[in-house]
Amino acid sequence: MISKANLQKCKLNRCEVCASLILGALKNTVICMLLDDQESQLVLVDYQARLMPAIFEADLVLANALRLAQAAHWMEVPTFGTEQNPDKLGQNPPELRALCRRTLPKMSFSACPDGLSEVLRPSARAPAGNARSLPKHLQKAVPQEPTRQSIVIAGCEAHICLLQTALDLLEEEYSVWVVTDACGSRTERNRDAAFDRLAGAGAELVTTEMVLFEWLRTAEADPFKEIQALVK
């Protein structure tokens, strides 16, 4: 980390341009410290029927996952669910599945190798209309939609599937925000160890209400009353 003292030394050594660039970068970093609904995607990991009864504080964990999914739906934040070996562990609750654009079955503990990485990045669009009949070298490239780089993630078990998915997303250079009160493991010790490791790896630890009100930013936002009712 660059300290203010070092910046001052830099200025004294007449590195004004260098100092200005560094200060500008630090200023931009501060601006990005809040979640932006326009830059976010929500990933909900493995809230499955045969798994949840064993999870510590399962009712609260699932209730917060549903709050996140409902708010994301109102604010048009893309939401994706995952299910680990659904033939054995069952599906996510129907009300949660209904709020997800897709629910991905998986056998890997991390969801990234089993399709999550692909759905989080928009695919290139095919040329429209008569352009498709042109030779490939004459077809104009269709601009790709920008990827939403902030991944808000929660799920079970925190120290296995949630942890491995979040670490893979960090490796893919996403900004990862772990919603702690919507995550669970069979024991508190495992859950808390996962949070410690994720924080050390660079993930942001947040709560459901932090996410909802950072997405809103203002009481004048359209779904403010509906989202406020979710947390009362």
N, C-alpha and C positions, 0 to 999 in steps of 0.2 A: 504494500500500500504506500502511496506517495503522501508524505505529510506536508502540512502547510509550511513548516520550517524549511523543508527541502525546496519547496516552491519559491520561498523567499530567497534562499541562497541562489537558486537558478536565476532569479531576476537580478540579484546583485551582480551576478556574473554576466549580465546583459544577454541572457537567453530569454528575452521577452516573448519571442514567438513560441518557443517551446513551452514556456509557462502558460501562455494563453491557450494553446492547444490542449494541454493537460487539464486546465481549469474548465475548459469547455466540455471536455469528455466527462469530467466529474459532475458537472452540472446536469448533463444529459442523463447520467446514471441515476441521479436523484429523481429526475422527472419520471423515470421508468420504474420506480420502486413500488408504485401502485399497480394493481391489476387493471387491465383495460379489457372490457367486454369484447371490443372489436379485434383484439389480438389473442383471445382465449379460445381454447378447446377444453372440453371436460371429458375425462376418462374415469369410468366407474368399474372397478375390478371385483368380480366374483362375489356378489352378494347372494349366494345360491342357497336353495331350500334346505339341502342336507348339510350345509356348512354352517349357516348362521346360528343354529341352536347351540353350537359349541363355542361361539365367540363371546368374549367378555363385553358386557354392556351392548349386546346385539341390537336391542330395540332402539337405543339411542343412535347407534352407528347407522342403522338402516334408515331411521327417520331423517337424519341429516343428509344422507345420500339422496333421499327423495326431495328434500328441500333444494339441494343443489341442482338436481335434474329439472325440477319445476321452474326454478328461477332461470336456468339456462334456456329452457324452452321459451319462456316469456321474452328473454333478451336476445334470442336467436344465436345463442352460443352453441356451436356444434357439439353434440354429446354422443359418446360411444361407450358401449358396455362390453364386458368380456365375461366368459364363463369357462371355468376350468373343468375339462372332462365332463361335460354336462350329462352324458349318459349315466355317470356314476354319482355326480353331486347335484344333479337337478339344474333347473334354470334359475335365473334371477326372477324376482317377483314381477308379475305381469305389469303392475303399475310403473315399475322402473323401466322395464323393456319398452313400454309404450312411449317413453320420453327420450329414448335413444334412437339416433338415426340408424345405427346398426349395432347388433350384439354379436361379437365375434367368439365362436367356440375356439378353444385352444387346448393343447396338451403341454406345451412349454410353460414353465412357471412365469416367465416374462411373456407379455402379450406381443412384444415387438416382432419376434420372428414368425409369429402366426398370423400376421396381417395388420397389426395395429400401425406399424410404421407406414404402410402404404395408404391406409385410410386417412391418416393425419396430414399427408401431403397431397394437395390437389393434383390430379392427373392432367396431363396436357390435353387440351381440347382438340378434336378433329376439325379440319377445315370445313367451313359451312358451304352449302349451296353448290354452285357449279365449280368452285375451287377444287373440289375433290376429284374432278375429272381431268385436271391439269397434271402434267408430269410433276413428279415430286420436287424437282429442282426449280419449278416455277411457282410452287405453292408458297404463299406467305405464311410465315410462322404465326400461330395463334398465341397471343400472350397468355401465359399461365397465371392463374390466380395466385396471389402471394400466400404463403403458408402462415397460418396463425402460430406464432412462436411460443406462446405461453400455454403450457399444459397444466391445467388444474386436475389433480388426480386424487382419488381416494379408493379404499377398498380393503379386501380381506384376502389371505391373512397378511397383515401389515409387514411381517418379517419374511414373507416368502414371495407371493405373487406381486403384491404391491411394491415391495422393495426392489425386486429384480426388474419390474417394468419401469419404475422411476429411474433406476440407475442406467438402464439402457437408453431412456429418453435423454438423460443428461449427456450420455456418450454421443448421442445424435445432435447435441448442441441446442436442445430446447431449453427454455426456462421452465423449471418444474416447480409447482406449488402443491405441496402435500397438505390435504385438509385433515388435520389430526383427529378432529372429533367425528369424522365420518370414516375412520379407519379402525380396524380391530384385528386382534389375534386371540387365540385361546387363553393366553395369559398376558397380564400387564407387562411382565418383564420382557417378553418377546416383542410386544408392541413398542415399548419405550426404547428398546435397543435398536429397533428399526428406525425410529425417529432420530436417534442420536447419529446413526450411520448416515442417514439421508442428509441431515443438516451438515455433517462434515464433508459430504460429497458435493455440496453446493445447492441443494434444494431449499426452497423457502417453506417453513412450517407455518401454516395458517389455520384458522377455524372457519366453520361454515359462515358465520356472520361476517367475518372479515371479507370473505369472497363476495358475498351478496352485496354488501354496501360499497365495496370498491368497484364492483361492476356498475352499480347505480351512480355513484359519485355525488348525486344531488337528489334532494327530496322532490325536485321538479321532474324527475325522470318518469316516463309513462307508467312502468309497472311498480312504482314505489309503494303504493298502498297495498298491492297484492303481495309483494315481497315482505313488507313489514308484517303483514298478517301471518306469514309463514313462520316467523320467529317468535310470535307472541304466545 
